[in-house]
Every structure is written in C-alpha cells, then in structure tokens.
Amino acid sequence: MADLIRELALILDRPVLDKTNFTDEFDLNLTLAPDGALMGLPGFGGPGGTKPPTDPNLSNIFAALEKQLGLELVPTKGPVEVLVIDHAEKPTEN
C-alpha cells in the first residue's frame, strides 16, 4: 500500500495519507482513462511511453480506485512536512 500511496501522491501532486491499515504486499491491476492528472507519466504520454487511446467506458483515477479496488480518496486535512526558510542572503563573491 505504501508504494500505491507514494505513486498517487506523485500523480496527484499532493500529499496522500494512508488510512487503510493494509500492511501486506499485493499486486493490483487498475484500468483507468488517461486524464490531466496522469499526463507526463510513462504510458500516459510521458517519458518512455505513448498516450494510450481514449476509451469513453473507462473511469478517471478517482472512480477507478473506488470501483475496482474499493479505495476512496477523500479530501481532508492532515500532517504534512514543511520546510520553512526564515532567512536568505545573496552569496558573496570568492
């Protein structure tokens, strides 16, 4: 599940919290329609892949996760890592 969460965070460009309590490893096959959230990824028009044909019968990533895997992405607030820069200066010449 940790790998799936990490990939979802990259795809969605936002933190994803795992609240499933799944700890075992498993293989999954997720069939979904390419959309704006997936552009730039391999197999979806990104490096090393071509854009797959659009199938109007396929779901977007959110619906596919729920229908095929029983997982739901719910917007919520939670802890995130933050880098705070409290001071910056121009470097001096050597």
C-alpha positions as CSV (number, residue, x, y, z in Angstrom):
1,M,0.0,0.0,0.0
2,A,2.9,2.3,0.7
3,D,4.0,2.1,-2.9
4,L,0.5,2.9,-4.2
5,I,0.2,5.9,-1.8
6,R,3.6,7.2,-3.0
7,E,2.6,6.9,-6.7
8,L,-0.8,8.5,-6.0
9,A,0.9,11.4,-4.3
10,L,3.2,11.9,-7.4
11,I,0.3,11.6,-9.8
12,L,-2.0,14.0,-7.9
13,D,0.8,16.3,-6.9
14,R,-0.4,16.5,-3.3
15,P,0.2,14.5,-0.1
16,V,-1.9,11.3,0.2
17,L,-2.4,9.8,3.7
18,D,-2.8,6.0,4.0
19,K,-5.7,5.2,6.4
20,T,-6.3,1.7,5.1
21,N,-4.3,-0.2,7.7
22,F,-3.2,-2.6,5.0
23,T,0.3,-3.9,5.7
24,D,0.6,-6.9,3.3
25,E,2.0,-6.7,-0.2
26,F,-0.3,-7.4,-3.1
27,D,-0.4,-7.0,-6.8
28,L,-3.2,-4.9,-8.4
29,N,-4.3,-4.0,-11.9
30,L,-6.1,-0.7,-12.2
31,T,-7.7,0.2,-15.6
32,L,-8.4,3.9,-16.0
33,A,-8.9,6.6,-18.5
34,P,-5.9,8.9,-19.1
35,D,-6.7,12.4,-17.9
36,G,-4.9,15.6,-16.9
37,A,-3.8,14.0,-13.6
38,L,-1.9,11.3,-15.4
39,M,-0.3,13.3,-18.2
40,G,3.5,13.1,-18.1
41,L,3.6,9.6,-16.6
42,P,5.1,6.7,-18.5
43,G,2.3,5.0,-20.5
44,F,0.2,8.2,-20.4
45,G,2.1,10.4,-22.8
46,G,5.1,10.8,-20.6
47,P,8.7,9.7,-20.9
48,G,9.1,6.2,-22.3
49,G,5.5,5.8,-23.3
50,T,2.9,7.0,-25.7
51,K,-0.5,8.2,-24.9
52,P,-3.0,5.3,-24.9
53,P,-6.2,5.6,-26.9
54,T,-9.1,7.2,-25.1
55,D,-11.9,4.8,-24.1
56,P,-15.1,6.6,-23.1
57,N,-16.0,3.5,-21.0
58,L,-13.1,3.9,-18.7
59,S,-13.2,5.8,-15.4
60,N,-10.9,8.5,-14.2
61,I,-8.4,7.7,-11.5
62,F,-10.7,8.6,-8.6
63,A,-13.6,6.4,-9.8
64,A,-11.3,3.6,-10.9
65,L,-9.8,3.4,-7.4
66,E,-13.2,3.2,-5.8
67,K,-14.9,0.8,-8.3
68,Q,-12.0,-1.6,-8.9
69,L,-10.2,-1.5,-5.6
70,G,-12.7,-0.3,-3.1
71,L,-10.4,2.6,-2.2
72,E,-11.8,6.2,-1.9
73,L,-9.7,9.4,-2.0
74,V,-11.3,11.8,0.4
75,P,-10.0,15.4,0.8
76,T,-9.0,16.1,4.4
77,K,-6.6,17.9,6.5
78,G,-3.6,16.1,7.9
79,P,0.0,16.4,8.9
80,V,2.5,17.3,6.1
81,E,6.2,18.0,6.1
82,V,7.0,21.7,5.7
83,L,10.4,23.4,5.0
84,V,10.5,26.9,6.5
85,I,13.2,29.3,5.3
86,D,13.5,32.2,7.8
87,H,16.4,34.0,6.2
88,A,18.2,34.2,2.9
89,E,21.2,36.3,1.7
90,K,22.9,36.7,-1.6
91,P,26.2,34.8,-1.7
92,T,29.4,36.8,-1.5
93,E,32.0,36.6,-4.2
94,N,35.1,34.4,-3.6
